[in-house]
Amino acid sequence: MGSKVFQKSAISLIVYGFNSRKLSVKKKTTFSHLDESGSAHMVDVGAKPIQRRIAVAEGILRCLPATIRALKAQNLPKGDVLAVARIAGILAAKQTDRLIPLCHSLPLESVNIEFAIKRDSIVITCEAATAAKTGVEMEALTGVSVAGLTLYDMMKAVDKGMVMEGIRVTRKEKL
């Protein structure tokens, strides 16, 4: 049993499930960032109300326990990597609309980057908040991603095998 995706029109895809006996429709998806001709465009949110919105994203940077020990002892060659990664994540969240082509510019009210240091990893969390007509998930994801990339860059001299993983939205809400 498997599934295939076939383009039905410029703005819709239908996912078909199949086995040796039958073909059945499982899901229809319409993409909001495609117009009637199939061209990419920014979604018009002009008619939506301004609402307070919060999104939280998380990611994990896996590294050697020795790297974590050097981090805790502040014995890394590039200095205070957590402070630099925090600032990089905040700056990145503020620039999301310049990095992701169809994102709206949002007036961010706050961006908080936190780190939970584990034995062999650093859990990076970014909470972004705004009062706007569209969500703030991409800003939270961008903050986590760039904070993780900054940690990677600043610790790669002592750990060549680090891996970033599990970057995802963990919470979003409208207030």
Phi and psi in degrees as a GROMACS rama.xvg file:
@    title "Ramachandran Plot"
@    xaxis  label "Phi"
@    yaxis  label "Psi"
@TYPE xy
-153.881  -168.568  GLY-2
-144.889  153.422  SER-3
-132.373  154.679  LYS-4
-116.034  128.035  VAL-5
-121.423  136.308  PHE-6
-79.3191  121.764  GLN-7
-93.4853  -41.0921  LYS-8
-147.447  -177.78  SER-9
-67.1902  -23.4209  ALA-10
-120.872  0.43129  ILE-11
-131.879  145.82  SER-12
-123.103  144.408  LEU-13
-118.833  131.307  ILE-14
-97.6392  124.108  VAL-15
-106.117  133.167  TYR-16
-96.9255  144.23  GLY-17
-145.748  153.473  PHE-18
-138.297  -167.527  ASN-19
-69.0143  -13.3278  SER-20
-108.752  -31.6723  ARG-21
-151.938  162.347  LYS-22
-118.958  128.399  LEU-23
-136.01  147.932  SER-24
-78.2442  128.379  VAL-25
-102.377  -42.6195  LYS-26
-157.217  140.061  LYS-27
-112.817  132.657  LYS-28
-125.566  132.175  THR-29
-111.14  133.94  THR-30
-96.9419  121.777  PHE-31
-71.1967  -18.9301  SER-32
-94.1278  11.5547  HIS-33
-117.541  134.759  LEU-34
-85.1782  -173.712  ASP-35
-59.8986  -28.1354  GLU-36
-90.737  -2.25174  SER-37
92.3099  4.55111  GLY-38
-82.8582  143.176  SER-39
-69.2636  141.432  ALA-40
-153.205  161.508  HIS-41
-80.2086  134.627  MET-42
-67.3293  136.728  VAL-43
-82.5275  113.331  ASP-44
-106.555  13.6184  VAL-45
-56.6852  -33.2815  GLY-46
-86.8743  -7.80461  ALA-47
-78.3798  149.453  LYS-48
-78.5218  152.068  PRO-49
-72.9868  128.469  ILE-50
-136.51  150.707  GLN-51
-71.8709  128.337  ARG-52
-132.095  140.688  ARG-53
-131.354  138.94  ILE-54
-135.513  143.62  ALA-55
-123.977  132.425  VAL-56
-125.235  158.243  ALA-57
-142.449  149.483  GLU-58
-151.495  163.348  GLY-59
-125.837  133.009  ILE-60
-107.058  110.654  LEU-61
-85.724  134.869  ARG-62
-150.277  174.614  CYS-63
-70.6764  147.338  LEU-64
-55.1587  -33.96  PRO-65
-64.2487  -33.3203  ALA-66
-66.7788  -41.81  THR-67
-63.9508  -40.8839  ILE-68
-61.9529  -42.3406  ARG-69
-65.427  -37.8378  ALA-70
-62.3905  -49.2154  LEU-71
-62.367  -34.9286  LYS-72
-83.4533  1.36773  ALA-73
51.2867  46.5265  GLN-74
-117.756  38.2802  ASN-75
-100.281  145.709  LEU-76
-63.3819  -22.1638  PRO-77
-101.035  12.3318  LYS-78
88.5951  -146.038  GLY-79
-78.1253  85.4472  ASP-80
-66.6347  -31.9733  VAL-81
-67.6475  -41.8281  LEU-82
-63.7412  -43.6338  ALA-83
-67.2392  -42.411  VAL-84
-64.9862  -37.0006  ALA-85
-62.1389  -48.1674  ARG-86
-64.3891  -41.1805  ILE-87
-62.1862  -42.1929  ALA-88
-64.2069  -41.3812  GLY-89
-64.3116  -47.8956  ILE-90
-60.4837  -40.4897  LEU-91
-64.9257  -43.9694  ALA-92
-57.9987  -38.3673  ALA-93
-70.3371  -16.2368  LYS-94
-109.408  13.1623  GLN-95
-54.9123  -43.1175  THR-96
-64.8149  -18.9195  ASP-97
-86.4786  -18.726  ARG-98
-98.2632  -36.0217  LEU-99
-106.71  112.951  ILE-100
-53.6662  -38.9834  PRO-101
-104.24  12.6671  LEU-102
-76.33  144.652  CYS-103
-79.9123  151.013  HIS-104
-73.6528  129.678  SER-105
-120.731  141.901  LEU-106
-83.2706  89.2227  PRO-107
-66.2255  132.892  LEU-108
-94.4906  -29.5039  GLU-109
-160.18  149.408  SER-110
-139.381  122.283  VAL-111
-122.007  128.356  ASN-112
-112.987  128.225  ILE-113
-126.377  153.403  GLU-114
-126.353  131.531  PHE-115
-112.081  114.599  ALA-116
-88.2096  121.208  ILE-117
-108.71  -179.057  LYS-118
-60.8606  -41.1967  ARG-119
-134.503  27.0657  ASP-120
-163.382  165.7  SER-121
-126.407  120.83  ILE-122
-91.1247  122.785  VAL-123
-105.467  129.108  ILE-124
-125.254  137.166  THR-125
-128.294  125.912  CYS-126
-111.873  126.261  GLU-127
-121.272  142.343  ALA-128
-135.84  147.565  ALA-129
-154.892  165.751  THR-130
-116.957  106.149  ALA-131
-155.988  -178.72  ALA-132
-93.4746  -3.6554  LYS-133
-143.157  163.961  THR-134
-70.5025  169.513  GLY-135
-120.546  19.6629  VAL-136
-63.6808  -42.0066  GLU-137
-64.1709  -33.8633  MET-138
-66.6764  -41.9353  GLU-139
-65.2698  -42.8167  ALA-140
-64.0068  -40.4772  LEU-141
-66.1723  -41.2285  THR-142
-59.5381  -46.0936  GLY-143
-62.2139  -46.6784  VAL-144
-61.1504  -47.8252  SER-145
-72.9376  -34.209  VAL-146
-61.7453  -42.4247  ALA-147
-65.9638  -42.0774  GLY-148
-62.9583  -37.1249  LEU-149
-66.9224  -43.2383  THR-150
-58.4103  -45.8277  LEU-151
-56.4784  -49.9117  TYR-152
-59.4145  -41.4079  ASP-153
-80.5794  -14.6594  MET-154
-114.104  -3.14905  MET-155
-62.626  -23.2234  LYS-156
-64.4779  -27.4276  ALA-157
-107.552  -10.0973  VAL-158
-149.458  101.381  ASP-159
-82.5635  -9.14494  LYS-160
-106.524  18.2857  GLY-161
-64.5322  150.474  MET-162
-137.124  130.283  VAL-163
-93.6148  136.959  MET-164
-154.028  166.4  GLU-165
65.8682  26.6201  GLY-166
-72.7591  121.909  ILE-167
-161.243  161.16  ARG-168
-81.8701  128.929  VAL-169
-105.043  -18.4044  THR-170
-160.45  140.248  ARG-171
-147.002  143.727  LYS-172
-154.314  153.777  GLU-173
-109.313  133.513  LYS-174
